[in-house]
Amino acid sequence: MSLSAQQLTKLLSILGEENIDTPLDNLIKQLHLEFSIENRFKVGLTLVLLLQQVDLLSNHTQRLIAIAMLYHLYNGDSFVSTPFASVFNQMLKPVDNLSNSDTKAISSGHISVLSQCETKFVAKLLGFGNGNTMMKQSPRQIMDDLYFAPMPIGDFLTNLQLELVEYHSEFPSISKCGIPIILPDVDNSKKIEVTKADKKIIVESLIDEDPPLCTQNYCPEFLRLAPPLYYSNSGLNWMPISEPSQFAVEYDVNMCISNSAGAEARRLMGKAFKNVLTLQQQQHLVTELEKDPKLVYHIGLTPNKLPDLVENNPLIAIEVLLKLMQSSQITEYFSVLVNMEMSLHSMEVVNRLTTTVDLPTEFVHLYISNCISTCETIKDRYMQNRLVRLVCVFLQSLIRNKIINVQELFIEIQAFCIEFSRIREAAALFRLLKQLESGDVAGLNTSTKKNLDIC
C-alpha cells in the first residue's frame, strides 16, 4: 500500500525546487516512467499527504508540480471516476463559502487552502482554460502568468460537483465518516525550521505503514442499544417449535454483492463518448440497461454529451433515448439532437426514433428544416450531393410511413427538390410530392426499405 524509501526518493526528486524551470509535461513524463501503473494509487496517496501538510510542501512551485502530477496520474480515465477527483473539488471550494465543518476539516488534515495562483492553476487543469498549452510551460512561467490573471467567475464547479455527487451517491454513508489521524500543529507562534532531509524522514515515517498513516481515519464506533429481553410471569418466553419443517431459512442472495454492473456501465458510457465501442461492449452496455431501467440516469449522460454519443455510437444513443422517454429532461435531449450538426448518424437516430415512438411534431419539423438548410449552405459539391441524397431518402421514409404530414412542409420540401433536381433522389421525392398533391396514394404502398447509408 505504501511507497518504498527508494520510490519516495524518486518522487521527491521530481518535486524538487530545482525543477522550477522544467516544463510540466516533461515532469509528468518522468513520473510515468519512474512509476508503473500498479504504483499510481500509492503515488497519489503520498502527493495528497504532502498537499495536506503545508510544513512538508510549503514551496508554491513544489505544490504546483504536485497538483499537476496528481491530476495526470490517471490519464485517459474519466476524471470523476478517478480516486482523487474529490480532492480537486475540495481545492476549489471558495474560502468564504466554507461551513464550520469544512473549516475544521481543513485544520484536520484535509487539503489546506490554496493560494490564488494555485486555485487558478487547478481551475485551468479542470478545463476552465487552455490547460494543455499551460502544461508546456515551466512552474515559474505558470506562476508569473497566473499572478495577474483574473479569478474564474461564476459557478464553474457546478457540473463537476454534480457529477461527483452522482458518482459517490452509491458509496455507503459510513465511508464518509471519520477524521484523519494525522493532525497539524495549529500553533503558528512556533517557528521551527525543517530541513529537506528532515522532511523526507517525516514523510517516510508517515507512509511506512500498511496501510499508510495518511490513509487511516478515526471513525466513531456505531453503538446500538441491545433490545430488552421479554419476561413473563414464568420467566423468559421461548417460541415453541413443534414442527421444524414448517420454517425455512430466508437468505438475501444480493447481500454483500457490490454494484459492479453500474460501475462497468458508467465506464463503457464514458468510453462511448470518445470512441466507437466494439460489438461486444455495445451488447454488454445494452444488457445492463435492460436489467436495470433506472441505471440510465446514473451513467453520466447529459444533454450536452449527446452529440458525441450519437456520432460515435448511434445505436447506443437510440437505446438510451428510448429509455429516457419518461425523463423530465427528454425535451432537452430532443432539442440538442435536432439542433446538432447534420450527419448520417444523427439522421439514423432520428429516423429510428420516429419509427419507434411518437416524437413531438415540432422537433421533427425543426430537424427537417435544419437538414435542408445544411444542404443549401454547404460549399463542398461532393458532400452536398451526398447529403442531399441522404435527406431525400430520409424524407421519403418519413412520408411513406406517414410520420409527417407533408402538407405542413410541402412548400419547403418542394423548393428543396427543385433546387437539387439534378440529383436522382431529389427528382424521385418531387414525383412523390406530386402524386400526393394529385391524391394518388398508391405510391405510399410501395416498399420503403432503403438504407440511409448512401455513399
matplotlib code that plots the C-alpha trace (Angstrom):
import matplotlib.pyplot as plt

x = [0.0, 2.9, 5.9, 9.3, 12.1, 13.7, 10.4, 9.8, 13.3, 12.4, 9.1, 10.7, 13.3, 10.6, 9.0, 12.4, 12.7, 15.4, 12.7, 11.2, 12.3, 11.4, 8.2, 5.4, 4.8, 8.4, 7.9, 4.7, 6.5, 9.3, 6.6, 5.1, 8.5, 9.6, 6.3, 4.3, 0.5, 0.4, 2.0, -0.2, -2.5, 0.4, 1.9, -1.4, -1.8, 1.7, 1.0, -2.2, -0.3, 2.2, -0.5, -2.4, 0.6, 1.9, 5.0, 6.1, 5.4, 5.5, 7.1, 4.5, 6.4, 6.5, 2.8, 2.0, 4.1, 2.3, -1.1, -0.2, 1.1, -1.9, -4.2, -2.3, -1.9, -4.9, -4.6, -7.3, -9.8, -13.0, -12.0, -14.9, -14.2, -10.6, -9.7, -8.6, -11.4, -13.0, -9.6, -9.7, -13.3, -12.3, -9.4, -11.6, -14.2, -14.2, -12.9, -15.8, -18.3, -16.8, -19.0, -17.8, -17.3, -15.3, -13.1, -12.5, -11.7, -9.0, -7.3, -7.8, -5.5, -7.5, -6.2, -5.2, -6.5, -4.7, -3.1, -4.8, -2.3, -2.7, -6.5, -6.3, -4.0, -6.4, -9.3, -7.4, -6.4, -10.1, -10.9, -11.7, -9.0, -6.3, -4.8, -2.9, -0.9, -0.2, 1.4, 4.2, 5.3, 7.6, 6.3, 8.0, 6.3, 2.9, 3.2, 4.2, 1.3, -1.4, -0.3, -2.3, -4.8, -8.5, -10.0, -12.7, -16.1, -19.4, -20.5, -17.9, -17.8, -21.5, -21.2, -18.1, -19.8, -23.0, -21.0, -19.0, -22.2, -23.8, -20.7, -20.3, -24.0, -23.7, -20.9, -22.1, -22.6, -20.2, -17.4, -17.8, -17.4, -14.2, -11.3, -7.7, -5.4, -2.6, -3.4, -1.3, 0.0, -2.1, 0.1, 1.7, 3.7, 6.4, 8.9, 10.7, 13.0, 12.7, 15.5, 14.9, 16.4, 14.1, 11.0, 11.9, 12.3, 8.9, 7.1, 8.8, 7.6, 4.1, 3.7, 5.9, 2.9, 0.4, -1.9, -0.1, -1.0, -2.2, -5.0, -6.2, -9.1, -10.6, -14.2, -16.6, -18.0, -21.6, -23.3, -26.8, -28.7, -29.4, -33.1, -34.6, -35.5, -39.2, -40.1, -43.4, -44.5, -42.9, -39.6, -38.3, -40.7, -39.5, -41.0, -42.4, -41.3, -43.2, -42.6, -39.2, -40.2, -42.7, -39.9, -37.5, -34.3, -34.5, -31.3, -30.8, -28.8, -27.9, -26.3, -22.7, -22.6, -21.2, -23.0, -20.2, -22.6, -23.4, -19.7, -19.0, -21.9, -20.5, -17.1, -18.4, -20.6, -17.6, -15.7, -18.7, -18.5, -15.0, -14.6, -16.6, -17.4, -16.9, -20.0, -19.4, -19.1, -22.3, -24.2, -22.9, -24.0, -27.4, -27.9, -27.0, -29.5, -32.2, -31.6, -31.9, -34.2, -33.1, -29.4, -29.7, -30.0, -26.7, -24.2, -23.0, -25.2, -26.2, -27.8, -24.5, -22.8, -25.5, -23.9, -20.6, -22.6, -24.6, -21.5, -19.5, -22.2, -25.6, -27.1, -26.3, -27.8, -31.0, -31.3, -30.5, -33.0, -35.8, -35.2, -35.2, -38.7, -40.2, -37.5, -38.2, -35.2, -36.3, -37.4, -33.9, -32.3, -34.6, -33.7, -30.0, -30.5, -32.4, -30.1, -26.8, -24.8, -26.5, -24.8, -25.6, -25.6, -27.8, -30.3, -30.1, -31.0, -33.9, -35.2, -35.2, -36.9, -39.6, -40.5, -40.4, -42.0, -44.1, -41.7, -43.2, -44.1, -42.3, -39.0, -39.3, -40.1, -37.2, -34.8, -36.0, -35.6, -32.0, -31.2, -32.5, -30.6, -27.4, -27.6, -28.2, -25.2, -22.5, -19.8, -18.2, -20.1, -19.4, -20.5, -23.5, -24.7, -24.2, -26.2, -29.0, -29.4, -29.4, -32.1, -34.3, -34.2, -34.9, -37.9, -39.3, -39.2, -41.0, -43.7, -44.3, -44.5, -47.0, -44.8, -45.0, -47.9, -46.3, -48.8, -47.3, -43.8, -44.9, -43.6, -40.2, -39.7, -40.8, -38.4, -35.7, -36.4, -36.5, -33.1, -31.5, -33.5, -30.2, -29.9, -31.9, -33.3, -34.5, -36.4, -37.9, -39.0, -40.5, -42.6, -43.8, -44.9, -46.8, -48.5, -49.7, -50.8, -53.0, -54.5, -52.6, -51.7, -50.7, -47.1, -47.3, -47.8, -44.5, -41.6, -39.9, -36.9, -34.0, -30.7, -29.7, -26.1, -25.6, -22.0]
y = [0.0, 2.4, 3.6, 2.2, 4.5, 4.3, 5.2, 8.1, 9.5, 9.4, 11.2, 13.9, 14.5, 15.2, 17.6, 19.3, 23.1, 22.7, 21.8, 25.3, 25.9, 22.4, 22.2, 20.4, 17.9, 16.7, 16.2, 14.2, 12.0, 11.4, 10.5, 7.8, 6.5, 6.1, 4.6, 1.8, 1.7, -0.5, 2.2, 5.1, 4.9, 4.8, 7.9, 9.7, 9.0, 10.4, 13.5, 14.1, 13.8, 16.4, 18.8, 18.3, 19.3, 22.8, 22.2, 19.4, 21.1, 24.9, 26.0, 27.2, 25.7, 22.2, 22.4, 23.3, 20.4, 18.1, 19.2, 18.7, 15.2, 14.2, 15.3, 13.5, 10.2, 8.7, 10.0, 8.6, 7.7, 9.6, 12.3, 11.9, 8.2, 8.7, 8.1, 11.7, 13.7, 14.8, 16.2, 18.7, 19.6, 20.5, 22.5, 24.9, 25.5, 29.2, 30.0, 32.4, 29.6, 27.1, 25.9, 25.3, 21.6, 22.5, 24.8, 22.1, 19.6, 21.9, 22.0, 18.3, 17.0, 17.8, 19.9, 23.3, 26.5, 27.2, 30.4, 32.4, 31.2, 27.6, 27.9, 29.4, 26.6, 23.9, 25.6, 25.6, 21.9, 21.0, 22.6, 26.2, 27.4, 26.2, 23.6, 21.7, 24.7, 25.5, 22.1, 23.0, 25.8, 25.6, 26.2, 29.6, 30.7, 29.5, 31.3, 34.5, 34.2, 33.4, 36.0, 38.8, 36.5, 37.1, 34.5, 32.4, 33.9, 32.1, 28.7, 26.9, 24.0, 23.1, 20.4, 18.8, 18.8, 17.2, 14.5, 13.8, 13.7, 11.3, 9.1, 8.9, 8.5, 4.7, 4.7, 3.7, 6.6, 5.0, 5.6, 9.4, 9.3, 9.8, 12.3, 11.8, 10.6, 13.0, 16.4, 19.6, 21.8, 24.9, 26.9, 29.4, 31.1, 28.4, 28.9, 25.6, 25.3, 21.8, 20.8, 18.9, 15.7, 16.1, 16.4, 13.2, 11.4, 12.6, 11.7, 8.3, 7.6, 8.6, 6.3, 3.5, 1.5, -0.9, 0.9, 4.2, 6.6, 9.2, 6.8, 5.9, 7.7, 7.7, 6.6, 6.7, 3.4, 2.9, 2.0, 0.5, -0.4, -4.1, -4.9, -5.8, -9.4, -10.2, -11.5, -13.1, -14.4, -17.8, -16.3, -15.9, -16.8, -19.1, -19.7, -23.2, -25.1, -28.3, -28.9, -27.7, -28.4, -25.5, -23.0, -22.2, -20.2, -16.9, -15.7, -12.4, -13.5, -9.9, -9.3, -8.1, -8.0, -4.7, -2.9, -3.6, -3.6, 0.1, 0.9, -1.0, 0.6, 4.1, 3.1, 1.9, 5.0, 7.3, 5.5, 5.7, 9.5, 9.4, 6.2, 3.6, 0.6, -2.9, -5.0, -7.0, -3.8, -2.4, -5.6, -5.6, -2.0, -2.6, -5.7, -3.8, -1.1, -3.7, -5.3, -2.0, 0.6, 3.3, 2.8, 5.1, 8.0, 7.2, 6.5, 10.1, 11.0, 14.7, 16.6, 18.4, 15.0, 13.5, 14.7, 12.9, 9.7, 10.0, 10.4, 7.6, 5.1, 5.9, 2.5, 3.2, 6.7, 5.2, 2.7, 5.4, 7.9, 5.3, 4.6, 8.3, 8.9, 9.3, 11.6, 15.2, 16.1, 14.3, 17.6, 19.0, 15.8, 16.2, 19.8, 19.0, 16.1, 18.1, 21.1, 19.2, 19.1, 17.0, 13.7, 10.1, 9.0, 11.8, 11.1, 7.4, 8.2, 10.5, 8.0, 5.1, 7.2, 8.4, 4.8, 3.6, 6.4, 9.4, 12.3, 15.8, 17.2, 20.5, 18.6, 16.5, 19.6, 21.5, 18.7, 18.6, 22.3, 22.1, 19.3, 21.3, 24.4, 22.4, 21.1, 24.6, 26.2, 23.5, 24.5, 21.2, 19.9, 16.2, 16.4, 18.5, 15.8, 13.1, 14.9, 15.8, 12.1, 11.2, 13.8, 12.8, 9.1, 10.2, 12.3, 9.6, 7.2, 9.7, 10.4, 6.8, 5.7, 8.7, 10.0, 13.6, 15.5, 16.5, 19.3, 21.2, 21.2, 21.0, 24.3, 24.0, 20.4, 21.2, 24.1, 21.9, 19.3, 21.9, 23.4, 19.9, 18.4, 17.3, 14.6, 11.4, 11.0, 14.7, 14.0, 10.9, 12.8, 15.5, 12.9, 11.5, 15.0, 15.5, 12.1, 13.1, 16.5, 14.9, 12.5, 9.4, 7.5, 4.3, 5.4, 5.1, 1.4, 0.7, -0.7, 1.8, -0.3, 1.9, 2.2, 5.7, 4.7, 6.3, 6.9]
z = [0.0, 0.5, -1.5, -0.6, 0.6, -2.9, -4.6, -2.2, -3.1, -6.8, -6.2, -4.1, -6.7, -9.3, -6.8, -6.1, -6.2, -8.8, -11.4, -11.3, -14.9, -16.3, -18.4, -16.5, -19.3, -19.0, -15.3, -15.9, -18.5, -15.9, -13.3, -15.6, -16.5, -12.9, -11.5, -13.0, -13.3, -10.2, -8.1, -9.3, -6.3, -3.8, -5.5, -5.3, -1.6, -1.0, -3.1, -1.1, 2.2, 1.0, -0.1, 3.2, 5.3, 4.5, 6.5, 4.3, 1.0, 1.7, -1.6, -4.2, -7.0, -5.4, -4.7, -8.3, -9.5, -7.0, -8.2, -11.8, -11.1, -9.1, -11.9, -14.6, -12.6, -14.3, -17.9, -20.2, -17.4, -16.7, -14.2, -11.8, -11.5, -10.5, -6.8, -6.3, -8.1, -4.8, -3.7, -6.6, -5.8, -2.3, -3.5, -5.5, -2.7, -2.0, 1.5, 2.0, 1.4, 3.8, 6.5, 10.1, 9.4, 6.2, 8.2, 10.8, 8.0, 6.6, 10.0, 10.5, 7.7, 4.5, 1.7, 3.0, 1.5, -1.8, -2.9, -5.7, -8.3, -7.2, -7.4, -10.9, -11.9, -10.7, -12.5, -15.8, -15.3, -14.9, -18.3, -17.4, -19.8, -22.1, -19.8, -22.5, -23.6, -19.9, -19.4, -21.9, -19.5, -16.5, -13.0, -12.9, -16.1, -14.9, -11.6, -13.5, -16.0, -13.4, -10.9, -12.6, -14.4, -13.3, -11.0, -12.7, -12.1, -11.6, -10.6, -12.8, -10.5, -10.7, -13.3, -11.7, -8.3, -9.7, -11.4, -8.2, -6.1, -8.6, -8.8, -5.0, -4.3, -4.3, -1.7, 1.8, 4.3, 6.8, 4.3, 4.7, 8.5, 10.4, 10.7, 9.7, 12.4, 11.3, 12.7, 12.0, 14.8, 14.6, 16.9, 14.4, 17.1, 17.0, 14.2, 13.5, 10.5, 9.0, 6.6, 3.4, 4.9, 8.0, 5.7, 3.9, 7.1, 8.3, 5.1, 5.0, 8.6, 7.7, 4.7, 6.1, 7.3, 5.9, 5.3, 5.4, 8.3, 5.8, 4.7, 8.1, 9.7, 13.2, 12.9, 15.9, 17.0, 15.9, 19.1, 19.2, 22.4, 22.9, 22.8, 26.2, 26.9, 27.1, 30.5, 31.7, 35.0, 34.2, 33.1, 29.6, 26.8, 24.0, 20.7, 20.6, 17.5, 17.2, 13.5, 12.3, 8.7, 8.7, 8.9, 6.0, 6.1, 4.2, 2.6, 0.6, -2.4, -3.2, 0.2, 0.2, -3.6, -4.9, -7.8, -10.2, -13.1, -12.6, -12.5, -15.6, -17.4, -16.4, -17.7, -21.0, -21.4, -20.7, -23.4, -25.8, -25.8, -27.2, -29.2, -31.1, -28.8, -30.0, -30.8, -27.6, -25.5, -27.0, -26.3, -22.7, -22.1, -23.6, -21.5, -18.3, -19.2, -19.8, -16.4, -14.5, -16.1, -13.7, -14.5, -17.5, -15.1, -13.4, -16.3, -16.9, -19.9, -20.1, -23.0, -23.9, -24.2, -26.5, -29.9, -29.1, -28.3, -31.5, -33.7, -32.1, -31.1, -32.7, -31.7, -28.0, -28.4, -29.7, -26.8, -24.2, -25.6, -25.7, -22.0, -21.2, -22.8, -19.3, -18.1, -17.3, -19.5, -22.6, -24.2, -23.7, -25.2, -28.3, -28.6, -28.6, -31.1, -33.7, -33.5, -33.7, -36.9, -39.6, -40.3, -41.3, -37.6, -36.4, -39.2, -38.4, -34.7, -35.6, -38.2, -35.7, -33.0, -35.4, -36.3, -32.6, -30.6, -31.2, -31.4, -30.9, -34.4, -33.9, -33.3, -36.4, -38.5, -37.0, -37.8, -41.4, -41.7, -40.3, -42.8, -45.7, -44.5, -44.2, -47.7, -49.1, -47.3, -47.7, -50.1, -50.9, -54.0, -53.4, -49.8, -50.8, -53.3, -50.7, -48.0, -50.4, -51.3, -47.6, -46.8, -49.8, -48.8, -45.2, -46.2, -48.4, -45.5, -43.2, -45.8, -46.8, -43.1, -42.5, -39.7, -41.0, -42.6, -45.9, -46.4, -43.4, -45.1, -48.7, -50.0, -48.2, -49.4, -53.0, -53.2, -51.9, -54.6, -57.4, -56.3, -56.4, -59.3, -60.9, -58.2, -58.9, -55.3, -55.3, -58.5, -57.0, -53.9, -56.1, -58.1, -54.8, -53.7, -57.0, -56.5, -53.0, -54.3, -57.0, -54.5, -55.8, -52.7, -54.5, -54.2, -50.4, -50.7, -52.4, -50.4, -48.2, -47.2, -48.2, -46.4, -45.4, -45.8, -49.3, -50.3]

ax = plt.figure().add_subplot(projection="3d")
ax.plot(x, y, z, "-o")
ax.set_aspect("equal")
plt.show()
